[in-house]
């Protein structure tokens, strides 16, 4: 074959071969293209998720691959007449030809789980999805469009950050897009952010981290400054998982990490609850697990009050996640305080409680050695309480019922917790609960220990299981301090008046929820049916009260507590009174 003469058959063969096989940039292996495409552009060998263009994203998220693009504003090119090695105008022209779009943003309307929604996609193939004037204008126009239609707004991010060729004009998009997001929140429309690989810079420092719910694709790299920049600046080797989706989850920045194939299912579930779609009450069908029953405590029988303490702590009682799994339908766990970390001791999420869309929060103690350590025996750190505050705001924004199931020995006492502001976190959570503008029911399902419990116990209605306890201090600690000997713990329990019956007499709670014979640990089905129905009935009653009356009533309820309780003081002999 002569040099310079093209063999068209050879070109056709090479083109077909390229379409059949691709080389994964992550693992370096050849992958059959059809398998790669069917796997939503995730390498089936190493699991690396690669950039999807807007059309592929819309096809993935919208029902029946049915969607309509919306028109977006057109910005002028190259306002700064910028030139580096190549003029900015040439870079734009090349990017438009390669990506097939005018800029990095494409938006479409369609249905997600039958819910009319607007989805805005950043195209990482267009100049790395960088944000300039055109992208900013498009995001703002997309949000205004969603507000006009009253659609939930889903933002799919993929960006290297601000576009350097537009300098300060690009930087200003951080403020401009935040203005638009604020309008979305003011209109009480769901704002869901899907963070994909990569999402960095001014995008994460503005609209990408202001969602009601943050969903990250498994393996996505997310951050402000890139890994290489940080390592060069601080000359420190960063951990291998630094800035990936799981790392962000552990550090409280994202709610959910999910494989790309599961994105649509999670998105549907979240939108269904936030838009309060009708949902039939879940049929409770649980079996009491056959745990190894602990030997009868030698302390049992010392006093009736201390017997309640032991029952409240019985390791086979249902815990928070057990109640959620038994009662709540379409449950989605939401993680993180968006500031420091995810605290497994304090759990929360959204779902349907007996058909009622709700935010459900509570401490989880764990059951095995591993899970007890993971959940820190239900003793939350400051980030756990700050997560609760975030979820309270979520409940208020979307008029969702707020339900707490508290069960803790108290807030975690440790040096790191003190450094991160444990007292402030508990105090601000109490304050948030007292003023949250939505029906709020709190249930003491086990141990109500000190400030760690009351932080999520300031409901319009406060209920208590029959064998639960509520106290400012554990009876063992009380005995050690006041009696100078732990062996007086049973007497301390009696003196503290910490049982449900005591709480009802003192008007601290509104109702006692009966437990099955022997205790909640004996019959999970009956316990959950009683808790589930009692809470649901209370929520329905509270929903009949105008919201402008609900919070004042709650405040009045707590202000009136502890007044006129002299009749409950122990009797004294004349001799004792003279001492």
Buried (B, 14 or more C-beta within 10 A) or exposed (E): EEEEEEEEEEEEEEEEEEEEEBEBEBEEEEBEEEEBEEBBBBBEBEBBBBBBBBBBBBBBBBBEEEBEEBEBEEBEBBBEEBEEEEBBBEBBEEBBEEBBBBBBBBBBBBBBBEBBBBBBBBBBBBBBBBBBBBBBBBBBBBBEBBBEBEBBBBBBBBBBBBBBBBBEBBBBBBEBBBEBBEBBBEBEBBBBBBBBBBBBBBBBBBBBBBBBBBBBBBBBBBBBBBBEEBEEEEEEEEEEEEBBBBBBBBBBBBBBBBBBEEBBEBBBBBBBBBBBBEBEBBEBEBEBEEEEEEEEBEBEEBBEBBBBBBBBBBBBBBBBBBBBEBBBBBBBBBBBBBBBBBBBBBBBBBBBBBBBBBBBBBBBBBBEEEBBEEBBBBBBBBBBBBBBBBBBBBBBBBBBBBBBBBBBBBBBEEEEBEEBBBEEBBBBBBEBBBEBBBBBBBBBBBBBBBBBBBBBBBBBBBBBBBBBBBBBBBBBBBBBEEBEEBEBBBBBBBBBBBBBBBBBBBBBBBBBBBBBEEBBBBBBBBBBBBBBBBBBEBBBEBBEEEEEEBBEEBEEBBEEEEEEEEEEEEEEEEEEEEE
